[in-house]
Amino acid sequence: MTPSSADAATTSAYPETQGADAGRRAGIWTLLVCGLIGSSASVVLLVEKIALLKDPSYAPSCSINPVLSCGSIMKTWQAELLGFPNPVLGVVGFAVVTTTAVAVLAGARLQRWYWWGLLGGTTAGVALVHWLIFQSLYRIGALCPYCMLVWVVTVAAFLATAVRLRRELRLPLPVAQYAPTIAIGWALLVATLIAIRFWDYWSTLL
């Protein structure tokens, strides 16, 4: 291959490499943002839960109206699924997500088993989130604003991890290939379920 043809080949390949690098960075930044938001929301929920345990008459800051009512949720058994406040899981889990993102942005090369472990953890988080969505909508009948933030970033962290695995390990993960579509579709579906479930209340505000 002549120097000119080699340069041409390098130039033609560069946009693809650049695009891949940009995709990797976007995925890691997504993990970082999800980790920070999830950690913050979990810490606030844990602080509010402790305050409620100290004073049963305490009104959490996220108890806004009959529907957006953290207090109603915090007093249920579903809020302590494993025998301790659910936000503890969030504090630990999102700390791992945040640390992972920071490490990769700092140049760390994490092993394949670690990414599989993170995918397993975020998958478990997604399963728990959907159980909590069902409980909030159809058993408790109330919503927690901070919890809904956790729902969103948990799903986003799962998708970002799946995308990372697909890019780095060349795994045929359909959920990663269609991550943006899945994220948008999921958000619209949950928003629709919330609108339908509490329509009697929302309609009084119109």
C-alpha atoms as one frame of an Amber mdcrd trajectory, in Angstrom:
protein
   0.000   0.000   0.000   1.378   3.392  -0.970   1.627   6.218   1.605  -1.219
   8.076  -0.070  -3.516   5.063  -0.020  -2.577   4.374   3.613  -3.420   7.957
   4.530  -6.708   7.641   2.683  -7.548   4.438   4.518  -6.698   6.035   7.857
  -8.791   9.078   7.059 -11.770   6.996   5.966 -11.564   4.869   9.108 -11.135
   7.792  11.496 -14.784   8.938  11.627 -15.884   5.439  12.647 -13.263   5.289
  15.393 -14.119   8.778  16.505 -17.797   7.886  16.631 -17.082   4.770  18.689
 -14.974   6.747  21.157 -17.706   9.375  21.443 -20.257   6.630  22.102 -18.106
   5.139  24.848 -17.627   8.510  26.499 -21.342   9.262  26.292 -22.148   5.930
  27.952 -19.706   6.520  30.795 -20.947  10.060  31.342 -24.473   8.655  31.437
 -23.376   6.238  34.160 -21.770   9.082  36.106 -24.861  11.301  35.925 -27.124
   8.380  36.866 -24.875   7.500  39.783 -24.788  11.053  41.126 -28.528  11.625
  40.764 -29.386   8.212  42.188 -27.016   8.660  45.123 -28.407  12.105  45.919
 -32.029  10.942  45.767 -31.263   7.862  47.880 -29.475   9.906  50.540 -32.372
  12.368  50.754 -34.864   9.509  51.040 -32.788   7.862  53.761 -32.544  11.117
  55.744 -36.306  11.626  55.414 -36.961   8.037  56.502 -34.782   8.453  59.598
 -36.602  11.684  60.462 -39.929   9.886  60.092 -38.762   7.063  62.351 -37.780
   9.595  65.013 -41.033  11.508  64.714 -44.054   9.656  63.234 -45.808  13.006
  62.750 -42.969  14.330  60.551 -44.023  15.346  57.030 -41.287  14.555  54.473
 -40.336  17.352  52.087 -41.529  15.253  49.150 -45.043  14.889  50.529 -46.678
  17.488  48.315 -50.273  16.356  47.808 -52.406  13.182  48.142 -50.702  11.588
  45.118 -47.125  12.878  45.457 -46.712  11.666  49.009 -43.435  10.118  50.169
 -44.734   9.818  53.707 -47.514   7.468  52.625 -44.982   5.187  50.967 -42.330
   5.308  53.706 -44.790   3.930  56.251 -45.519   0.770  54.241 -43.799  -2.626
  54.400 -42.817  -2.231  50.755 -40.473   0.595  51.809 -38.414  -1.932  53.806
 -38.458  -4.941  51.512 -35.329  -6.585  52.971 -35.919  -5.501  56.549 -34.197
  -2.130  56.232 -35.086   1.071  54.341 -34.900   0.600  50.564 -32.802   3.780
  50.112 -29.871   1.945  51.712 -29.763  -0.218  48.585 -29.733   2.921  46.479
 -26.921   4.542  48.446 -24.723   1.456  48.017 -25.706   0.619  44.451 -25.373
   4.110  43.011 -22.057   4.576  44.817 -20.764   1.605  42.812 -22.133   3.099
  39.566 -20.543   6.485  40.310 -17.201   4.957  41.263 -17.183   2.851  38.104
 -17.784   5.861  35.886 -15.108   7.948  37.625 -12.580   5.113  37.379 -13.152
   4.651  33.647 -13.004   8.400  32.992  -9.690   8.422  34.881  -8.337   5.792
  32.499  -8.969   2.538  34.348  -9.433  -0.621  32.278 -11.979  -2.762  34.084
 -12.108  -6.511  33.600 -14.845  -8.297  31.710 -16.155  -9.950  34.897 -16.607
  -6.529  36.479 -18.829  -5.308  33.640 -20.855  -8.513  33.822 -21.237  -7.932
  37.548 -22.379  -4.357  36.973 -24.874  -5.532  34.362 -26.188  -8.097  36.841
 -26.502  -5.457  39.547 -28.306  -2.967  37.336 -30.580  -5.743  36.050 -31.548
  -6.568  39.637 -32.116  -2.855  40.195 -34.438  -2.668  37.191 -36.410  -5.664
  38.465 -36.779  -4.046  41.894 -37.770  -0.724  40.347 -40.591  -2.304  38.352
 -41.856  -4.123  41.422 -41.867  -0.795  43.272 -43.657   0.905  40.364 -46.402
  -1.717  40.534 -46.661  -1.401  44.305 -46.775   2.409  44.184 -49.432   2.541
  41.485 -51.722  -0.349  42.343 -51.164  -1.233  46.004 -50.082   1.897  47.894
 -51.751   4.438  45.624 -49.125   7.158  45.996 -45.963   8.398  44.296 -42.636
   9.547  45.666 -40.857  12.195  43.520 -37.401  11.103  44.657 -38.302   7.471
  44.056 -39.367   8.297  40.510 -35.957   9.885  39.929 -34.415   6.622  41.108
 -36.644   4.677  38.704 -35.425   6.716  35.742 -31.704   6.643  36.522 -31.768
   2.919  37.365 -33.164   2.074  33.941 -30.745   4.510  32.293 -27.769   2.994
  34.156 -28.828  -0.494  33.081 -29.065   0.556  29.432 -25.735   2.406  29.573
 -24.051  -0.671  31.051 -25.563  -2.900  28.362 -24.320  -0.510  25.663 -20.843
  -0.561  27.188 -20.784  -4.367  27.148 -21.942  -4.435  23.542 -19.272  -1.959
  22.439 -16.369  -3.356  24.423 -17.075  -7.098  24.239 -18.891  -7.166  20.896
 -21.880  -8.862  22.496 -25.129  -9.108  20.506 -27.341  -7.466  23.136 -30.575
  -6.264  21.468 -31.415  -4.156  24.527 -28.187  -2.230  23.940 -28.714  -1.849
  20.207 -32.084  -0.173  20.747 -31.266   1.565  24.049 -32.525   5.085  23.106
 -35.807   3.699  21.759 -36.282   1.510  24.822 -35.557   4.420  27.181 -38.056
   6.729  25.470 -40.702   4.019  25.157 -40.295   3.028  28.805 -40.616   6.631
  30.009 -43.753   7.184  27.931 -45.294   3.943  29.170 -44.671   4.733  32.849
 -45.936   8.296  32.394 -49.091   6.941  30.740 -49.688   4.442  33.551 -49.276
   7.202  36.122 -51.654   9.497  34.233 -54.314   6.781  33.972 -53.961   5.531
  37.544 -54.325   8.967  39.125 -56.489  10.622  36.512 -59.282  11.286  39.008
 -56.886  13.493  40.954 -55.094  15.080  37.987 -58.434  16.039  36.428 -59.314
  18.143  39.481 -56.230  20.284  38.805 -57.245  21.162  35.246
